[in-house]
Every structure is written in C-alpha cells, then in structure tokens.
Amino acid sequence: MRRNIKNLSQKSLVDQVYTVLTLCRVYHTAKTGKIISKEEAGNWCLTILDKKYIGLVKTALANLGLHQKNINQSLKEQLPKFVKYIGKKLEYEQRRQK
C-alpha cells in the first residue's frame, strides 16, 4: 500500500473511505488479534489514534456505504500521511509481538 500512496489521494471517495477504514481494521487486528467490521474498526480508532486523524476517520465513517464517485478534498489531503502513520503503528506492533 505504501508504494501506491501518491495514487491513493486521486481515487474516488469510495476508494478513499475503503482505504481509511481498511487501515483501521488492519491496525485493530494487529493490535488485538481480533477481526471486526470496518465500521467497528473506525469507531475503535476514534478512541486511540492521534487527534489529527480523528476528522479523517469520522469523514470516512460518515461516507461508508454511500458509493459516491467524487473525491473528498479532506480525505485527499490527509490520506498519504494517514497511510504512513498507520504503517508505523503496524511496524511497531509487528516488532512488539516478536
């Protein structure tokens, strides 16, 4: 996913929402060992992520299931940083579990 960071911000709103919430879900699974829905993972992330990403996750949750094709400017701008942020969290969890 990191290799495609530049392309992520150009994707449709559906793809942006899917990316944010999938990353939340992957992070939840890495941290807890449990698989939950994207919506549940997004809500969980609202309680533990850096505050600067709360709006991003809230926007993704609000647009979940809407199937809109337009690009959300807020998601577009924050998505690459969020991907890197979650990537670092995942690397930490991987090292912690060894």
Secondary structure, DSSP 8 states (H G I E B T S, - for coil): -GGGHHHHTTS-HHHHHHHHHHHHHHHHHHHHS----HHHHHHHHHHHS-GGGHHHHHHHHHHTT----S--HHHHHHHHHHHHHHHHHHHHHHHHT-
